[in-house]
Amino acid sequence: MHGRQRPLVARTRERHQQIHERIERGDSLRAMARELRLSRGTVLRFARAADAEQLLVAATHRPSVIRATSPGSSC
């Protein structure tokens, strides 16, 4: 992908960084979730990921839900 990052990619990288900074400070998962307005499960998923790319693999490599249609099809 060229140019500007997709919003999902930028947000995921930012959240990953925020959570890992708070882990180093010694914050609890509950406190992080409250401050960042995320569920504890989301915070845990980000905390377990060594880098943001692990979180982005599924989101950036999923197939499109838009089907290619040929001219004249009845979709």
PyMOL Python script that loads the backbone (N, CA, C, O; Angstrom):
from pymol import cmd

cmd.read_pdbstr("""\
ATOM      1  N   MET A   1       0.845  -1.174   0.000  1.00  0.00           N
ATOM      2  CA  MET A   1       0.000   0.000   0.000  1.00  0.00           C
ATOM      3  C   MET A   1       0.890   1.236   0.000  1.00  0.00           C
ATOM      4  O   MET A   1       1.884   1.293   0.723  1.00  0.00           O
ATOM      5  N   HIS A   2       0.542   2.191  -0.785  1.00  0.00           N
ATOM      6  CA  HIS A   2       1.340   3.397  -0.901  1.00  0.00           C
ATOM      7  C   HIS A   2       0.588   4.587  -0.316  1.00  0.00           C
ATOM      8  O   HIS A   2      -0.639   4.580  -0.225  1.00  0.00           O
ATOM      9  N   GLY A   3       1.348   5.610   0.081  1.00  0.00           N
ATOM     10  CA  GLY A   3       0.710   6.822   0.581  1.00  0.00           C
ATOM     11  C   GLY A   3       0.308   6.712   2.038  1.00  0.00           C
ATOM     12  O   GLY A   3       1.014   6.115   2.850  1.00  0.00           O
ATOM     13  N   ARG A   4      -0.812   7.284   2.349  1.00  0.00           N
ATOM     14  CA  ARG A   4      -1.318   7.368   3.713  1.00  0.00           C
ATOM     15  C   ARG A   4      -1.734   5.991   4.249  1.00  0.00           C
ATOM     16  O   ARG A   4      -2.255   5.157   3.509  1.00  0.00           O
ATOM     17  N   GLN A   5      -1.495   5.768   5.548  1.00  0.00           N
ATOM     18  CA  GLN A   5      -1.898   4.511   6.172  1.00  0.00           C
ATOM     19  C   GLN A   5      -3.418   4.460   6.294  1.00  0.00           C
ATOM     20  O   GLN A   5      -4.075   5.485   6.471  1.00  0.00           O
ATOM     21  N   ARG A   6      -3.956   3.262   6.197  1.00  0.00           N
ATOM     22  CA  ARG A   6      -5.376   3.082   6.451  1.00  0.00           C
ATOM     23  C   ARG A   6      -5.647   3.396   7.921  1.00  0.00           C
ATOM     24  O   ARG A   6      -4.793   3.138   8.769  1.00  0.00           O
ATOM     25  N   PRO A   7      -6.813   3.946   8.235  1.00  0.00           N
ATOM     26  CA  PRO A   7      -7.117   4.295   9.623  1.00  0.00           C
ATOM     27  C   PRO A   7      -6.978   3.114  10.585  1.00  0.00           C
ATOM     28  O   PRO A   7      -6.494   3.290  11.703  1.00  0.00           O
ATOM     29  N   LEU A   8      -7.391   1.925  10.172  1.00  0.00           N
ATOM     30  CA  LEU A   8      -7.281   0.749  11.035  1.00  0.00           C
ATOM     31  C   LEU A   8      -5.825   0.454  11.370  1.00  0.00           C
ATOM     32  O   LEU A   8      -5.510   0.141  12.518  1.00  0.00           O
ATOM     33  N   VAL A   9      -4.951   0.545  10.406  1.00  0.00           N
ATOM     34  CA  VAL A   9      -3.533   0.259  10.611  1.00  0.00           C
ATOM     35  C   VAL A   9      -2.925   1.286  11.559  1.00  0.00           C
ATOM     36  O   VAL A   9      -2.214   0.923  12.496  1.00  0.00           O
ATOM     37  N   ALA A  10      -3.199   2.547  11.322  1.00  0.00           N
ATOM     38  CA  ALA A  10      -2.656   3.609  12.173  1.00  0.00           C
ATOM     39  C   ALA A  10      -3.170   3.470  13.600  1.00  0.00           C
ATOM     40  O   ALA A  10      -2.396   3.596  14.549  1.00  0.00           O
ATOM     41  N   ARG A  11      -4.463   3.214  13.766  1.00  0.00           N
ATOM     42  CA  ARG A  11      -5.064   3.077  15.098  1.00  0.00           C
ATOM     43  C   ARG A  11      -4.495   1.865  15.838  1.00  0.00           C
ATOM     44  O   ARG A  11      -4.222   1.942  17.036  1.00  0.00           O
ATOM     45  N   THR A  12      -4.320   0.760  15.137  1.00  0.00           N
ATOM     46  CA  THR A  12      -3.789  -0.445  15.761  1.00  0.00           C
ATOM     47  C   THR A  12      -2.366  -0.220  16.243  1.00  0.00           C
ATOM     48  O   THR A  12      -2.020  -0.612  17.357  1.00  0.00           O
ATOM     49  N   ARG A  13      -1.539   0.405  15.420  1.00  0.00           N
ATOM     50  CA  ARG A  13      -0.150   0.675  15.821  1.00  0.00           C
ATOM     51  C   ARG A  13      -0.099   1.620  17.014  1.00  0.00           C
ATOM     52  O   ARG A  13       0.704   1.424  17.927  1.00  0.00           O
ATOM     53  N   GLU A  14      -0.938   2.632  17.014  1.00  0.00           N
ATOM     54  CA  GLU A  14      -0.962   3.597  18.118  1.00  0.00           C
ATOM     55  C   GLU A  14      -1.409   2.922  19.418  1.00  0.00           C
ATOM     56  O   GLU A  14      -0.798   3.125  20.467  1.00  0.00           O
ATOM     57  N   ARG A  15      -2.475   2.120  19.343  1.00  0.00           N
ATOM     58  CA  ARG A  15      -2.962   1.437  20.549  1.00  0.00           C
ATOM     59  C   ARG A  15      -1.930   0.450  21.083  1.00  0.00           C
ATOM     60  O   ARG A  15      -1.735   0.347  22.294  1.00  0.00           O
ATOM     61  N   HIS A  16      -1.275  -0.268  20.191  1.00  0.00           N
ATOM     62  CA  HIS A  16      -0.257  -1.228  20.621  1.00  0.00           C
ATOM     63  C   HIS A  16       0.837  -0.500  21.387  1.00  0.00           C
ATOM     64  O   HIS A  16       1.266  -0.956  22.447  1.00  0.00           O
ATOM     65  N   GLN A  17       1.284   0.618  20.859  1.00  0.00           N
ATOM     66  CA  GLN A  17       2.326   1.403  21.518  1.00  0.00           C
ATOM     67  C   GLN A  17       1.847   1.914  22.881  1.00  0.00           C
ATOM     68  O   GLN A  17       2.577   1.828  23.869  1.00  0.00           O
ATOM     69  N   GLN A  18       0.623   2.443  22.933  1.00  0.00           N
ATOM     70  CA  GLN A  18       0.080   2.954  24.193  1.00  0.00           C
ATOM     71  C   GLN A  18       0.015   1.864  25.257  1.00  0.00           C
ATOM     72  O   GLN A  18       0.388   2.090  26.408  1.00  0.00           O
ATOM     73  N   ILE A  19      -0.452   0.699  24.874  1.00  0.00           N
ATOM     74  CA  ILE A  19      -0.605  -0.393  25.838  1.00  0.00           C
ATOM     75  C   ILE A  19       0.754  -0.871  26.325  1.00  0.00           C
ATOM     76  O   ILE A  19       0.927  -1.118  27.518  1.00  0.00           O
ATOM     77  N   HIS A  20       1.717  -1.006  25.429  1.00  0.00           N
ATOM     78  CA  HIS A  20       3.036  -1.487  25.858  1.00  0.00           C
ATOM     79  C   HIS A  20       3.778  -0.445  26.696  1.00  0.00           C
ATOM     80  O   HIS A  20       4.578  -0.811  27.556  1.00  0.00           O
ATOM     81  N   GLU A  21       3.532   0.833  26.463  1.00  0.00           N
ATOM     82  CA  GLU A  21       4.103   1.864  27.343  1.00  0.00           C
ATOM     83  C   GLU A  21       3.524   1.745  28.743  1.00  0.00           C
ATOM     84  O   GLU A  21       4.244   1.893  29.730  1.00  0.00           O
ATOM     85  N   ARG A  22       2.227   1.479  28.834  1.00  0.00           N
ATOM     86  CA  ARG A  22       1.572   1.345  30.133  1.00  0.00           C
ATOM     87  C   ARG A  22       2.003   0.060  30.839  1.00  0.00           C
ATOM     88  O   ARG A  22       2.091   0.030  32.066  1.00  0.00           O
ATOM     89  N   ILE A  23       2.270  -0.991  30.082  1.00  0.00           N
ATOM     90  CA  ILE A  23       2.764  -2.235  30.678  1.00  0.00           C
ATOM     91  C   ILE A  23       4.111  -1.968  31.346  1.00  0.00           C
ATOM     92  O   ILE A  23       4.356  -2.419  32.465  1.00  0.00           O
ATOM     93  N   GLU A  24       4.977  -1.237  30.658  1.00  0.00           N
ATOM     94  CA  GLU A  24       6.293  -0.911  31.221  1.00  0.00           C
ATOM     95  C   GLU A  24       6.174  -0.057  32.477  1.00  0.00           C
ATOM     96  O   GLU A  24       7.006  -0.162  33.379  1.00  0.00           O
ATOM     97  N   ARG A  25       5.151   0.785  32.545  1.00  0.00           N
ATOM     98  CA  ARG A  25       4.917   1.607  33.741  1.00  0.00           C
ATOM     99  C   ARG A  25       4.376   0.770  34.887  1.00  0.00           C
ATOM    100  O   ARG A  25       4.446   1.178  36.047  1.00  0.00           O
ATOM    101  N   GLY A  26       3.835  -0.402  34.566  1.00  0.00           N
ATOM    102  CA  GLY A  26       3.286  -1.274  35.600  1.00  0.00           C
ATOM    103  C   GLY A  26       1.789  -1.135  35.796  1.00  0.00           C
ATOM    104  O   GLY A  26       1.260  -1.606  36.803  1.00  0.00           O
ATOM    105  N   ASP A  27       1.087  -0.498  34.858  1.00  0.00           N
ATOM    106  CA  ASP A  27      -0.365  -0.351  34.958  1.00  0.00           C
ATOM    107  C   ASP A  27      -1.050  -1.708  34.837  1.00  0.00           C
ATOM    108  O   ASP A  27      -0.537  -2.612  34.179  1.00  0.00           O
ATOM    109  N   SER A  28      -2.191  -1.844  35.464  1.00  0.00           N
ATOM    110  CA  SER A  28      -2.972  -3.078  35.353  1.00  0.00           C
ATOM    111  C   SER A  28      -3.774  -3.065  34.050  1.00  0.00           C
ATOM    112  O   SER A  28      -4.020  -2.008  33.469  1.00  0.00           O
ATOM    113  N   LEU A  29      -4.173  -4.247  33.607  1.00  0.00           N
ATOM    114  CA  LEU A  29      -4.988  -4.346  32.390  1.00  0.00           C
ATOM    115  C   LEU A  29      -6.295  -3.591  32.575  1.00  0.00           C
ATOM    116  O   LEU A  29      -6.774  -2.931  31.653  1.00  0.00           O
ATOM    117  N   ARG A  30      -6.863  -3.687  33.751  1.00  0.00           N
ATOM    118  CA  ARG A  30      -8.133  -3.011  34.031  1.00  0.00           C
ATOM    119  C   ARG A  30      -7.971  -1.493  33.916  1.00  0.00           C
ATOM    120  O   ARG A  30      -8.814  -0.815  33.328  1.00  0.00           O
ATOM    121  N   ALA A  31      -6.881  -0.965  34.481  1.00  0.00           N
ATOM    122  CA  ALA A  31      -6.635   0.478  34.414  1.00  0.00           C
ATOM    123  C   ALA A  31      -6.419   0.915  32.963  1.00  0.00           C
ATOM    124  O   ALA A  31      -6.921   1.957  32.543  1.00  0.00           O
ATOM    125  N   MET A  32      -5.672   0.115  32.204  1.00  0.00           N
ATOM    126  CA  MET A  32      -5.443   0.448  30.795  1.00  0.00           C
ATOM    127  C   MET A  32      -6.758   0.463  30.034  1.00  0.00           C
ATOM    128  O   MET A  32      -7.015   1.376  29.250  1.00  0.00           O
ATOM    129  N   ALA A  33      -7.583  -0.538  30.260  1.00  0.00           N
ATOM    130  CA  ALA A  33      -8.865  -0.626  29.564  1.00  0.00           C
ATOM    131  C   ALA A  33      -9.730   0.592  29.882  1.00  0.00           C
ATOM    132  O   ALA A  33     -10.354   1.168  28.991  1.00  0.00           O
ATOM    133  N   ARG A  34      -9.761   0.973  31.132  1.00  0.00           N
ATOM    134  CA  ARG A  34     -10.564   2.122  31.539  1.00  0.00           C
ATOM    135  C   ARG A  34     -10.040   3.413  30.897  1.00  0.00           C
ATOM    136  O   ARG A  34     -10.820   4.194  30.351  1.00  0.00           O
ATOM    137  N   GLU A  35      -8.730   3.635  30.962  1.00  0.00           N
ATOM    138  CA  GLU A  35      -8.139   4.856  30.413  1.00  0.00           C
ATOM    139  C   GLU A  35      -8.277   4.953  28.902  1.00  0.00           C
ATOM    140  O   GLU A  35      -8.529   6.030  28.363  1.00  0.00           O
ATOM    141  N   LEU A  36      -8.112   3.820  28.216  1.00  0.00           N
ATOM    142  CA  LEU A  36      -8.138   3.814  26.751  1.00  0.00           C
ATOM    143  C   LEU A  36      -9.534   3.541  26.188  1.00  0.00           C
ATOM    144  O   LEU A  36      -9.740   3.568  24.974  1.00  0.00           O
ATOM    145  N   ARG A  37     -10.487   3.279  27.083  1.00  0.00           N
ATOM    146  CA  ARG A  37     -11.866   2.969  26.689  1.00  0.00           C
ATOM    147  C   ARG A  37     -11.933   1.765  25.756  1.00  0.00           C
ATOM    148  O   ARG A  37     -12.591   1.792  24.716  1.00  0.00           O
ATOM    149  N   LEU A  38     -11.228   0.702  26.163  1.00  0.00           N
ATOM    150  CA  LEU A  38     -11.232  -0.567  25.435  1.00  0.00           C
ATOM    151  C   LEU A  38     -11.674  -1.658  26.395  1.00  0.00           C
ATOM    152  O   LEU A  38     -11.611  -1.480  27.612  1.00  0.00           O
ATOM    153  N   SER A  39     -12.118  -2.781  25.859  1.00  0.00           N
ATOM    154  CA  SER A  39     -12.450  -3.904  26.727  1.00  0.00           C
ATOM    155  C   SER A  39     -11.158  -4.526  27.260  1.00  0.00           C
ATOM    156  O   SER A  39     -10.096  -4.381  26.655  1.00  0.00           O
ATOM    157  N   ARG A  40     -11.256  -5.221  28.398  1.00  0.00           N
ATOM    158  CA  ARG A  40     -10.068  -5.873  28.941  1.00  0.00           C
ATOM    159  C   ARG A  40      -9.552  -6.935  27.980  1.00  0.00           C
ATOM    160  O   ARG A  40      -8.345  -7.164  27.899  1.00  0.00           O
ATOM    161  N   GLY A  41     -10.453  -7.585  27.251  1.00  0.00           N
ATOM    162  CA  GLY A  41     -10.046  -8.586  26.270  1.00  0.00           C
ATOM    163  C   GLY A  41      -9.218  -7.987  25.146  1.00  0.00           C
ATOM    164  O   GLY A  41      -8.251  -8.594  24.686  1.00  0.00           O
ATOM    165  N   THR A  42      -9.598  -6.795  24.706  1.00  0.00           N
ATOM    166  CA  THR A  42      -8.843  -6.115  23.660  1.00  0.00           C
ATOM    167  C   THR A  42      -7.472  -5.717  24.179  1.00  0.00           C
ATOM    168  O   THR A  42      -6.466  -5.893  23.491  1.00  0.00           O
ATOM    169  N   VAL A  43      -7.430  -5.179  25.394  1.00  0.00           N
ATOM    170  CA  VAL A  43      -6.152  -4.802  25.998  1.00  0.00           C
ATOM    171  C   VAL A  43      -5.261  -6.030  26.132  1.00  0.00           C
ATOM    172  O   VAL A  43      -4.066  -5.959  25.845  1.00  0.00           O
ATOM    173  N   LEU A  44      -5.818  -7.141  26.560  1.00  0.00           N
ATOM    174  CA  LEU A  44      -5.044  -8.376  26.710  1.00  0.00           C
ATOM    175  C   LEU A  44      -4.490  -8.845  25.370  1.00  0.00           C
ATOM    176  O   LEU A  44      -3.336  -9.266  25.286  1.00  0.00           O
ATOM    177  N   ARG A  45      -5.312  -8.774  24.318  1.00  0.00           N
ATOM    178  CA  ARG A  45      -4.865  -9.190  22.980  1.00  0.00           C
ATOM    179  C   ARG A  45      -3.692  -8.327  22.513  1.00  0.00           C
ATOM    180  O   ARG A  45      -2.712  -8.845  21.977  1.00  0.00           O
ATOM    181  N   PHE A  46      -3.792  -7.021  22.714  1.00  0.00           N
ATOM    182  CA  PHE A  46      -2.711  -6.114  22.338  1.00  0.00           C
ATOM    183  C   PHE A  46      -1.475  -6.354  23.204  1.00  0.00           C
ATOM    184  O   PHE A  46      -0.350  -6.285  22.709  1.00  0.00           O
ATOM    185  N   ALA A  47      -1.676  -6.634  24.484  1.00  0.00           N
ATOM    186  CA  ALA A  47      -0.555  -6.870  25.400  1.00  0.00           C
ATOM    187  C   ALA A  47       0.211  -8.141  25.025  1.00  0.00           C
ATOM    188  O   ALA A  47       1.435  -8.189  25.149  1.00  0.00           O
ATOM    189  N   ARG A  48      -0.500  -9.153  24.572  1.00  0.00           N
ATOM    190  CA  ARG A  48       0.143 -10.423  24.208  1.00  0.00           C
ATOM    191  C   ARG A  48       0.909 -10.337  22.898  1.00  0.00           C
ATOM    192  O   ARG A  48       1.834 -11.118  22.677  1.00  0.00           O
ATOM    193  N   ALA A  49       0.548  -9.414  22.035  1.00  0.00           N
ATOM    194  CA  ALA A  49       1.197  -9.291  20.727  1.00  0.00           C
ATOM    195  C   ALA A  49       2.563  -8.625  20.888  1.00  0.00           C
ATOM    196  O   ALA A  49       2.676  -7.554  21.484  1.00  0.00           O
ATOM    197  N   ALA A  50       3.584  -9.265  20.357  1.00  0.00           N
ATOM    198  CA  ALA A  50       4.938  -8.714  20.442  1.00  0.00           C
ATOM    199  C   ALA A  50       5.071  -7.424  19.633  1.00  0.00           C
ATOM    200  O   ALA A  50       5.815  -6.520  20.013  1.00  0.00           O
ATOM    201  N   ASP A  51       4.348  -7.348  18.520  1.00  0.00           N
ATOM    202  CA  ASP A  51       4.353  -6.123  17.729  1.00  0.00           C
ATOM    203  C   ASP A  51       2.996  -5.954  17.060  1.00  0.00           C
ATOM    204  O   ASP A  51       2.200  -6.891  16.997  1.00  0.00           O
ATOM    205  N   ALA A  52       2.749  -4.768  16.571  1.00  0.00           N
ATOM    206  CA  ALA A  52       1.452  -4.446  15.976  1.00  0.00           C
ATOM    207  C   ALA A  52       1.172  -5.285  14.733  1.00  0.00           C
ATOM    208  O   ALA A  52       0.014  -5.547  14.406  1.00  0.00           O
ATOM    209  N   GLU A  53       2.225  -5.706  14.041  1.00  0.00           N
ATOM    210  CA  GLU A  53       2.032  -6.490  12.814  1.00  0.00           C
ATOM    211  C   GLU A  53       1.295  -7.803  13.094  1.00  0.00           C
ATOM    212  O   GLU A  53       0.534  -8.274  12.249  1.00  0.00           O
ATOM    213  N   GLN A  54       1.512  -8.392  14.259  1.00  0.00           N
ATOM    214  CA  GLN A  54       0.797  -9.627  14.612  1.00  0.00           C
ATOM    215  C   GLN A  54      -0.708  -9.380  14.660  1.00  0.00           C
ATOM    216  O   GLN A  54      -1.497 -10.255  14.303  1.00  0.00           O
ATOM    217  N   LEU A  55      -1.099  -8.204  15.096  1.00  0.00           N
ATOM    218  CA  LEU A  55      -2.512  -7.860  15.178  1.00  0.00           C
ATOM    219  C   LEU A  55      -3.094  -7.506  13.814  1.00  0.00           C
ATOM    220  O   LEU A  55      -4.292  -7.671  13.580  1.00  0.00           O
ATOM    221  N   LEU A  56      -2.252  -7.026  12.929  1.00  0.00           N
ATOM    222  CA  LEU A  56      -2.725  -6.549  11.631  1.00  0.00           C
ATOM    223  C   LEU A  56      -2.836  -7.639  10.578  1.00  0.00           C
ATOM    224  O   LEU A  56      -3.508  -7.437   9.566  1.00  0.00           O
ATOM    225  N   VAL A  57      -2.209  -8.767  10.777  1.00  0.00           N
ATOM    226  CA  VAL A  57      -2.210  -9.826   9.761  1.00  0.00           C
ATOM    227  C   VAL A  57      -3.628 -10.211   9.370  1.00  0.00           C
ATOM    228  O   VAL A  57      -3.949 -10.260   8.182  1.00  0.00           O
ATOM    229  N   ALA A  58      -4.473 -10.482  10.341  1.00  0.00           N
ATOM    230  CA  ALA A  58      -5.838 -10.905  10.033  1.00  0.00           C
ATOM    231  C   ALA A  58      -6.647  -9.772   9.413  1.00  0.00           C
ATOM    232  O   ALA A  58      -7.457 -10.008   8.517  1.00  0.00           O
ATOM    233  N   ALA A  59      -6.437  -8.558   9.878  1.00  0.00           N
ATOM    234  CA  ALA A  59      -7.236  -7.435   9.401  1.00  0.00           C
ATOM    235  C   ALA A  59      -6.842  -6.975   8.008  1.00  0.00           C
ATOM    236  O   ALA A  59      -7.697  -6.532   7.241  1.00  0.00           O
ATOM    237  N   THR A  60      -5.577  -7.070   7.672  1.00  0.00           N
ATOM    238  CA  THR A  60      -5.133  -6.552   6.377  1.00  0.00           C
ATOM    239  C   THR A  60      -5.046  -7.613   5.294  1.00  0.00           C
ATOM    240  O   THR A  60      -4.810  -7.285   4.131  1.00  0.00           O
ATOM    241  N   HIS A  61      -5.230  -8.862   5.646  1.00  0.00           N
ATOM    242  CA  HIS A  61      -5.128  -9.934   4.652  1.00  0.00           C
ATOM    243  C   HIS A  61      -6.421 -10.727   4.500  1.00  0.00           C
ATOM    244  O   HIS A  61      -6.405 -11.854   4.004  1.00  0.00           O
ATOM    245  N   ARG A  62      -7.526 -10.151   4.918  1.00  0.00           N
ATOM    246  CA  ARG A  62      -8.794 -10.859   4.758  1.00  0.00           C
ATOM    247  C   ARG A  62      -9.351 -10.586   3.364  1.00  0.00           C
ATOM    248  O   ARG A  62      -9.116  -9.521   2.793  1.00  0.00           O
ATOM    249  N   PRO A  63     -10.086 -11.548   2.820  1.00  0.00           N
ATOM    250  CA  PRO A  63     -10.648 -11.342   1.480  1.00  0.00           C
ATOM    251  C   PRO A  63     -11.735 -10.272   1.504  1.00  0.00           C
ATOM    252  O   PRO A  63     -12.385 -10.050   2.526  1.00  0.00           O
ATOM    253  N   SER A  64     -11.915  -9.630   0.392  1.00  0.00           N
ATOM    254  CA  SER A  64     -12.929  -8.599   0.267  1.00  0.00           C
ATOM    255  C   SER A  64     -14.312  -9.235   0.257  1.00  0.00           C
ATOM    256  O   SER A  64     -14.492 -10.340  -0.253  1.00  0.00           O
ATOM    257  N   VAL A  65     -15.280  -8.536   0.821  1.00  0.00           N
ATOM    258  CA  VAL A  65     -16.651  -9.044   0.790  1.00  0.00           C
ATOM    259  C   VAL A  65     -17.377  -8.573  -0.471  1.00  0.00           C
ATOM    260  O   VAL A  65     -18.505  -8.986  -0.739  1.00  0.00           O
ATOM    261  N   ILE A  66     -16.727  -7.719  -1.229  1.00  0.00           N
ATOM    262  CA  ILE A  66     -17.313  -7.238  -2.475  1.00  0.00           C
ATOM    263  C   ILE A  66     -16.928  -8.197  -3.594  1.00  0.00           C
ATOM    264  O   ILE A  66     -15.748  -8.419  -3.865  1.00  0.00           O
ATOM    265  N   ARG A  67     -17.933  -8.752  -4.228  1.00  0.00           N
ATOM    266  CA  ARG A  67     -17.667  -9.691  -5.319  1.00  0.00           C
ATOM    267  C   ARG A  67     -17.510  -8.930  -6.625  1.00  0.00           C
ATOM    268  O   ARG A  67     -18.191  -7.937  -6.881  1.00  0.00           O
ATOM    269  N   ALA A  68     -16.611  -9.416  -7.423  1.00  0.00           N
ATOM    270  CA  ALA A  68     -16.468  -8.858  -8.768  1.00  0.00           C
ATOM    271  C   ALA A  68     -17.640  -9.349  -9.596  1.00  0.00           C
ATOM    272  O   ALA A  68     -17.932 -10.544  -9.605  1.00  0.00           O
ATOM    273  N   THR A  69     -18.306  -8.459 -10.282  1.00  0.00           N
ATOM    274  CA  THR A  69     -19.429  -8.850 -11.124  1.00  0.00           C
ATOM    275  C   THR A  69     -19.128  -8.499 -12.568  1.00  0.00           C
ATOM    276  O   THR A  69     -18.425  -7.534 -12.866  1.00  0.00           O
ATOM    277  N   SER A  70     -19.664  -9.283 -13.420  1.00  0.00           N
ATOM    278  CA  SER A  70     -19.471  -9.012 -14.834  1.00  0.00           C
ATOM    279  C   SER A  70     -20.622  -8.123 -15.336  1.00  0.00           C
ATOM    280  O   SER A  70     -21.710  -8.131 -14.760  1.00  0.00           O
ATOM    281  N   PRO A  71     -20.384  -7.377 -16.384  1.00  0.00           N
ATOM    282  CA  PRO A  71     -21.454  -6.547 -16.942  1.00  0.00           C
ATOM    283  C   PRO A  71     -22.653  -7.401 -17.312  1.00  0.00           C
ATOM    284  O   PRO A  71     -22.507  -8.460 -17.922  1.00  0.00           O
ATOM    285  N   GLY A  72     -23.815  -6.945 -16.949  1.00  0.00           N
ATOM    286  CA  GLY A  72     -25.037  -7.669 -17.303  1.00  0.00           C
ATOM    287  C   GLY A  72     -25.444  -8.721 -16.290  1.00  0.00           C
ATOM    288  O   GLY A  72     -26.452  -9.398 -16.494  1.00  0.00           O
ATOM    289  N   SER A  73     -24.695  -8.885 -15.198  1.00  0.00           N
ATOM    290  CA  SER A  73     -25.098  -9.884 -14.205  1.00  0.00           C
ATOM    291  C   SER A  73     -26.247  -9.332 -13.393  1.00  0.00           C
ATOM    292  O   SER A  73     -26.453  -8.119 -13.357  1.00  0.00           O
ATOM    293  N   SER A  74     -26.984 -10.187 -12.754  1.00  0.00           N
ATOM    294  CA  SER A  74     -28.198  -9.769 -12.036  1.00  0.00           C
ATOM    295  C   SER A  74     -27.982  -9.634 -10.540  1.00  0.00           C
ATOM    296  O   SER A  74     -28.919  -9.869  -9.777  1.00  0.00           O
ATOM    297  N   CYS A  75     -26.816  -9.275 -10.094  1.00  0.00           N
ATOM    298  CA  CYS A  75     -26.545  -9.114  -8.662  1.00  0.00           C
ATOM    299  C   CYS A  75     -27.027  -7.819  -8.136  1.00  0.00           C
ATOM    300  O   CYS A  75     -26.871  -7.538  -6.948  1.00  0.00           O
TER     301      CYS A  75
END
""", "prot")
cmd.dss("prot")
cmd.show_as("cartoon", "prot")
cmd.util.cbc("prot")
cmd.orient("prot")
